[in-house]
Amino acid sequence: MAASTDPRITEAPSLGKRTLGVPALVFMIIAASAPLTVVAGGVTSNYAVTGVLGIPLSFIVLGIVLLVFAVGYTAMSQHVHNAGAFYAYVARGLGKAAGIGAAWVALISYNAMQIGIYGLFGFAMSSFLAGTFGLSLPWWGCALIGWAVVGILGVNKVDLSAKLLGIVVACEFLVVIVYDVLAIKVAPEGISTQTLQPGSLFTAGIGAALSFSIAAFMGFESGAIYGEEVKDPKNTPRRATLIAVGIIAVFYAISAWAMAVGEGDSAVVGRSAEMGPDLMFVFLAEHTPGWFVDLGNVLFITSLLAALIAFHNVVARYLFSLGREGVLPRVLARTNPRTHAPMAGSLAQSVLALVVLVVFAFIGNGQDEMFPVLTLFTWLTNTGAFGLVMLMALTSFAVIGYFRTEPHGLGPWAAQVAPLLAGVSLTVLFGAIVVNFDVLIGLEEASVLGWLLPAVVIVPGILGVLWAFRLRRSHPAVYARVGRGGDL
């Protein structure tokens, strides 16, 4: 009776038709990690800041951890289909209050990842236009161009985004593969496997190295978020997630190893510190035609755009899911009547991104040209990664809780052992991120930002739990449906 009279849950809106197959979903997952951006920017930054040679091995180690995480995560995705994946999984496994807290953490984290990327996108596009065409356009102007493209695609069919991302990701892989082959061919100190030796990673800087490298995987968990839009909800997210994690881990490990071979083990750290993301493009300029270098620079920009689109879609679906269940205003569950895209969630994310861009454009007026990279990009993306690793650890334990009450005939490996191993490993990794957070955001000494940015993620989670208790008292029918998705 209460459920039928509560205006928040009179119907269950749904997303678009089931159009996404395994290949399309794999491309969308990989696009979020931005392969060219990771190799050109992430790997060089990791070498430069940590001074650790074992960066290639770090991708393998993290790949194994995330594959173990994916065992329980994807097993749960076969039974819980919800556009707010982490939210729904934690709610079903650890309780509704914890689920709502996780939802607020997820919203902050994914928004931070998405909006932060605009800083690097705007800087990269502005630099490219100035260097290639002599056009002077501020970083925030370029960021707004990307913002408009992302916003338009966000309210259109998800398969349109998938097709665009597929083309971009394929081209990114091509450029990086060419770089890898040339680097291995040049090998000024010969072909070496030193960077793949355990002793090169398991040193004093391992915590910082793993903290940097985990950011390259962010977005891999988004496969389950599209569970309501895939052709086969029971198998497509699981297969796409496992394939994407395997590809990401191996591809980044090979590319990081090739970079060390191409520069020489003794020089790669120094060269990375000296040149940063330009290291890869300077190398290409010495060994490939000019047009190929220009293509690489364009794809670096489109790589960032692809990541912006991917994370935008994730945020829009989280807002849709929370609106549909009445946890947030129900207006957020509105979809585009033509494309069935989560229109209200997409527009809400776009508005938030615009507000943050305007704030940083105002603050950065007259600052150094690297301002959007050193602040907007570095601060927000690392804050987002901080929150997402915490959510993955919580989700691992939630998987154990879920299958304990709803076993679905699963064996102990998928239902208990793998999630426990993943949960413990991710908790340790989360601790490493906390310890090294000042390093990750580029601080040379302790600062208020070292605790303020993590607080931006954690405090909303606590407030979300408190909001859940209020919701349980004021709207018990809505609270009872938390984490149930479209099955209302």
N, C-alpha and C positions, 0 to 999 in steps of 0.2 A: 504493500500500500504506500509506504514512504517513497519507494523508488518511483512509483508511477506518478506521484504528485510533485516530486522535486523537479523544477524546471531545468535543472542543469543536466539531467540525464534522460530526457524524453526521447532521444534518438541517438543513433551511433553513426556519425558521418564516416565515410570511408575515402581512401585515396584512389588513385587511378586504377585502370585495368591492369591485370598481371601481364606486363610486357617485358620485364627484364629477365634475360637469361644469364647463365654463368659468365660468358665472356664480357657482357656489358657490365655486370656487377664487379668483376675483377678490375676492369678499367676504372670504374668509379672509385674503388677502394685505393688502387695504386695512385690515381690522380691526386687524392688527398695528401699523399706523402710527397708529391712533387719530385720525381726522380732526379731531374736535372738540377733542381735547386738544392737537393740534398747532397749530390756529388760535388757540385761547384761551390756551394756555400757551407753546408753542414759538415762535410768531411774535412775541408780545409780548416774550418773553425775548430773542429775537434782536435786535429793535429796541433794547431797553433796554440790553443789555450791550455790543453792538458799536457802537451809534450810527450804523450804516450804513443808508442809506435804500433801497438796492437789494436788500432782502430778497426782494421778488417775483421779481426777475430771477435770484436765486440758485437758486430752485426750477427755473427753466427750464434754466439751465446744468447743474445736477446731473441733471435729467431727461434731457437729451441724453447726458450721460456714461453714465448708467445704461442708457439704451436701447442705446447702443453696446456696453456690457458685456453686455447681455441677448442680443445677436446671437449671440455665441459660446457664452454660458452656456446658452441655450435650445437651440442646435444640439446641444450635448453632451447635454442632457437627453433628446433623442430617442433616444440610443443607450445612455446609462447611467442606469438606473432604480434609485435607491437612496435610502432614507429619510434617509441621512446625506449630503446632497448635496455640500457643500463638501469633506467628508472623502473621499468617493468620487472626486470630480473631481480633487482634488489628488493622490490616490493613483494614479489612472490616468494623469495627465499629468506629474507631477513625481516620482513614485516613492512606494513604499509607506511608507517612513519619514517622508517629508514629509506624506503623507496622515494618518498617525496623529498627528503633531504638530498638523496642522490640526484634527483631530477634537477634541483636547483644548482647543485654543483656542476652537473653536466651542462646546463644552460650557460653558466658563467664560463666554463672551460672551453666549450666549443665556440662560443662567441669570441672569447679571447684569442683562440687560435685563428679564427676567420678574420677578425678585424685587424689583428696584429700583422697578418700577411699583407694588408694594404700598404703598410709602411715600406716594405721591401719592394713590392710591386710598383708603387709610385716612384721610388728612387730609381729602380732599374729602368723603367720606361722613360723617365725624365732624362737620365744619363744617355740612354740610347738615342733618343730624338736629338739631343744636343750634339752628340758626337758624330752621328751619321747624317743628319739633315740640317744641323745648325739651328734647330728650333729650340727656343727657350720656354719651357713649360714647367711650372713648379711641380714638386712631387705630389702635392695634394690635388692639383688639377688632373694629373695622370691617374691618381687613385680614384678620382670621381668618375673618370671614363670607365675604369674597371668596375666600379660600383654600379654604374648604369647597366653594363653588360650582364653582370651577375644578377641584378634585380630583374631584368627582363627574362632571363633564362629560368629564374626561380619560380615564376608563375606560369611557366609553360610545361609541356609534358616532360616527365623525367627521362624518357627514352631519347628526347632531343639532346639533353645534357649528356647522356651516356654516349651518344654517337660523337658529339663534339669532343668529349674527353678522351674517347678511344683514339681519335686521330692525333690529338695533342700528345698523349702518352706514347703512342707508337713512334712519333717523330723524336720525342725526348730520348727514348731508348736507343734510337739509331745514332744520335749525336754522341751519347755517352759510350756506346759500343765502339764507335770510330775512335774516340779518345782513348779508350782502354787498349785497343789494338795498337795504336801508335805509341802509347806509353810503354807497353811491353816490348815493342820493337826497338825503341830508342834505348831504354835501360842503361843509363850511363855507368851504373855500378854492377851491371849484370842482373840476371833473374835471381831474385832472392825471395825466400819464404820467411824471413825473420819476423815480418809483421803478423804472421799467422802462428807464431810460436806462443804457447801459453805464457812464457816469461815476459813477453813484450806487453801483455795486457794486465796480468796479475801483479801489478806494481802499486806504488803509493797513489797513483792517479786513477786507479780503476773506477772509483766511484764517480768522478767527474766525467770520465770517458763514457761510461754506460749511461749517465744522465744526458749527455749530449746525444748519444746514438739512439736512445729510445724515442726521441722526438721524430726521427726519420720514419718510425712505424705508425705515428699517430694517424688515425683514420682507418686503420685496418679493421677495427671492430665495427665499422659502419655497415658491414654487410647485413647484419641482423636488423638494422634500422629500416631496410627496404623489404622486410619480410612480407609486408602487405601488398607489395607491388611486383613481386617476382613471379615467374611462371610456375615454379614448384617450391612453395614455402618450406617444405620439409627438407629439401636437398640443396636448392640453389644457394642460400646464404652459407651453408656449411661448406660446400665445395668451393665457392668463391673465396671465402675467408682463408681456408687452408692453402689454396693455390696462391692467393695474393701474399700471404705471409712468407711462403717459401720463395716466391720470386723476389720479393723485397729483400729478404735476408741474403740470399745468394748474390743477387745483382749488386747490392751495395758493398758486400764484402769483396767481391771481385774488383769493383771500381776503386774502392779504397786501397786495395792491394796494388792495383795497376798504377795509381797515383804515386805510391811510394816507390814502385819500380821505375816509373818514368822520371822522377826527380832524384832518385837515389835514397836509400834508407837514411843515410847520414845528413841529407839535405832537406828532406820533405818537411820536417817540423819548422826549420828556419824559413824555407821558401813560403810555406803556408802562412806563417806569421807576417812575412814581408808583403805578400801579395793578396792574401785572402781569397775571395771568390774569383778574382781576376786570374788566379794561377792557372786554372783550366783553360781559360780563353787565350791567355798569353801563349801557352803551350800549343794550342790549336793554331794560333796565328803563325807560329814558327814552322808548322808542319802541314798545313792545309791551305787551300786558296782562300782569298779574302771573303768570297761569298759564303763559304762554309762557316767562317767565324761569325759573319753577320747572321746567318741562319741560326747558329747556336745562341747568339744573344737574343734573337727574337723568340726562340723556343724557351729560353730562360724566363722571359716575360710571360709567355703563354703558359709555362709550367706553373707559375704563381697564380695566373688567372684560373687554371684548372683546379688548383687547390682551393681557391676562393669559392668557386662554384660548388665543389664537393662539400666543403664545410658549411656553406650556406644552406644546402639541401638538408644536411643533418639537423641544423638548428631549426629550420622550418618544420621538420617532421617532429621534433621534440615538442615544439610549441603546439602543433596540431594535436599530438597525443595527449598532452596535459589539458588542452582546451576541451577536447572531446570527452574526457572523463570528469571535467568540472573542477579539476585541481587549480587551474588558472581560468580566467574568463572564457566562457564558451565561444565567444566570438572568434577566438584563435583557431577553432576547429573548422572555420569556413574554408571551403575549397573553391577553386576556379570551376565554374559550371561547365566550361568547355574542355579544359585540360585535366580537371580533377587534381591539379597540383594544390598543395597546402597554401593557398593564396594569402590568408591572413597571417600565418606564421612567417611566410616569406617576406611580406611587407613589413612586419614588425622587426625582423632581423635587419632589413635594409635601413629602416629608420634609425635603429640603434647604431648601426655602423656609420651612418651619416653623421649622427651627433658626435660620436667619438672622433671621426675624421676632422670635423669642424673644430673641436677642442684642440686637437694636436696641431692642426694647421695654424690656429691662433697662437698657441704657446710657442710653436717652432718658428714663428716669423722672425727673420733676422738671425736665426741660429745656423750652425754649420750644416753643410749639405747632407752630412751623414746622420743628422738628427732623427729622421723617421726610421732609420735602420737601427740606431743605437737605443732608441726609446720605444716607439710604437711597436716595431717588429720584435725586438729582443725581449722587452718586458712582457708583452702580452702572450707571445707564443710559448715562452717558457712557463708562464703562469698557467696557460692552458694545458700544457703537457703535465705539469705538476698535478692538476686536478684529475686528468684522465688516467694517470697511473694509479692514483688513489682509488678511482672508481673501478678500475680493472681488478685491483686487489679485493675490494668489497664484493664485486660481482663473482669472483672465484669462490668466496665463502657462501655467497647467496646460492650458487649452483648446488653446493652440498646440502644446504637447507631445503631447497626446492625438491631435489630428488629423494630426500629423506621422507618427505610427506607424500610425494607423487612419484614413485620409482619408475613407472613406465617400462618396467622390465629391463632397465639398464644395469650393466655389470658394474663392479666396484671401481674399475679403472676410470671410466668416464664420469661416474656419479660421485666419487669420493677422492680417489688417489690423485688423479690429474688435477682437479680443482684445488686440492690441498697443497700440492707441490707448487702450483702456479700462484696461489694466494700468498704462501710464505715467501716465494722468490720476489713477487711484485711488492710485497711489504718491505723487504730488504732494499729493493731498488728505490722505493718511495723514500725510505730513510736516507739513501745516498743523495737523492735529489734535494731533500731538505738541508742536508749538511753542506752541499755544494751550490746552493741556490744563488749565493752572492756571485760565485764564479760564472754561473750560467747567464746571469743578466749583466755581466761585464763590469762588476764592481771590484775595485782594487782593494777596498777595505770595507768593513762592516758599515751598513747604512740602514736607515729606516725602511728602505725599499725591500731589504732582505726579509723582513717579516710582514710588511704591509701587503705586498703582492700575494703571498700565500694566504694571507688573511682574507683577501678579496674572494678567494675560492672557498675557504673553510667556513667563514662566518655565515654566508648564505645557506650552506648545508645545515648548520645548526638552526638557523631561522626556519628552514624548510621543515625540520622535525617539529619545531614548536608550532608552525602553521598546521601541520598534520594533526596535532592534538586538538587544535582549535576546530579544525574541519570535522574531526570525529565527534565533537560535541554539538556543533552547529548544523552539520549536514551529514548525519550518519549514513544516509543512503549513498551519498557520493563517496564517502570514505570507504564503504564496503566494496565499491567497484574499482578502487585504486589498483592499477596494474593490469586490468582486464582488457584494455584496448578496445577494439571494435566489438568484442563479444559482450555487449551490454543487454 
